[in-house]
């Protein structure tokens, strides 16, 4: 996870974006005050979140017009409770809550079991299909503003290059998220990874009535493509620039 995070920070610095860096626990504790920021970027694999973190972020986006960039996969997928400054309890069920149990429960994720599906906020939620594979994305709505200056057309691929070693082969990979019935109405599907078993990550965008915006890529691999894939760089730059101006 750390090398992928560093690649995001390196790209931000190379592009001369100024940023503040917080640990997720600092968001829970209140050291991160979202009201002071226009944009929050979470990346790579932010899997375990407390209910306070999730609902603070959701309120910021839906009620206060916050701009969220989710540049990762399998994120906000399981609730945790912080026992103190050093320990937490993962609400994963006594034997873990696997995919089959989730299906029996009619739930989309472990967070959905205890609170609600994270797709309500992110627009996407993790599924097992395509796990531990990697592939490029295919453009589905190339006319959307996120693709400005890429020259991409519908059906063309991007995100072919990646520095991810464990799952090499493209920006859509390792663990991937997709739209679900819990995705907000108006969520737009912009691109989908070409991973096997229909397991490609889905890049989505949605807006809220308060002026909030969410851009989600649904892939752990995505940040590992930022340093070397031109179209991934352009798309990320388009979104960040728009969100900073909003």
Steps between C-alpha positions, in 0.01 A plus 500: 500500500774749595675501159168578329432782746847643438439495126190715548692746719787508251264575213329778697838656575619462142182679384558772762180434695515608864349249740468416869548137603293339776478150638149359493501479880546879506174534311330287763652700786402835350847630413389509137233770469342452158330841516843654431546312172344489155629155402572176682700228324495146641701240316626149447333283768309689771305191607424550871307808615306593811136602472593852614751534216257370241203713599713813550631456146156425359355811665787714367431382144119494505425793731802730475604466135827316564699352213621142543754314286506128577814373327500148637317172532322299771461819700274583797400134487503398866412689818751526784472633854801673656558368852773755577785675319670171414235230463186445297234234462418390146127422465561210268279237663627222726628301202517776245221610270576343162332554168262207536382619841448851363282358223293305752456816706409705193788738573758655269791526745607457861429871555153438360446231766561745784397834343439541123671423172788736429367523145253755641798736524768368264267385222680164495555205734755216501413161351712186472478482122833582339690476828880471466490579128591818313402657168460836327174694515266541202342842445119483510403870505798667331303822446498567875719787624730267695640379164578850368832511310543121505377454143331180609190367326242258634638148502864608504723395787717694742690424816710235330814591696543426868778472758296258711716190543265260674228535233661638187310568180312824537339768715189290575610233739591319819158565660225678310172679568187527287168686496211346691131563575621723785687738267341848511252576223677686225827314550674493162705202385800645314730201452538133595805279541543207265575250777367144458159386630357850451721596792632831371502805724240762409588868483196702601398857576202647682387838630294595805233767537735703722760522223704209629677278250644149520747342258577132564737270312432178693849352471795444733730510194400849387760705693776274370416614146516872580877541454518333159162493323424821310122462484472411869698816572277717279177360646620546858617853422164586338309387808729662755507832316120510470450408864748764620314768303157389622 
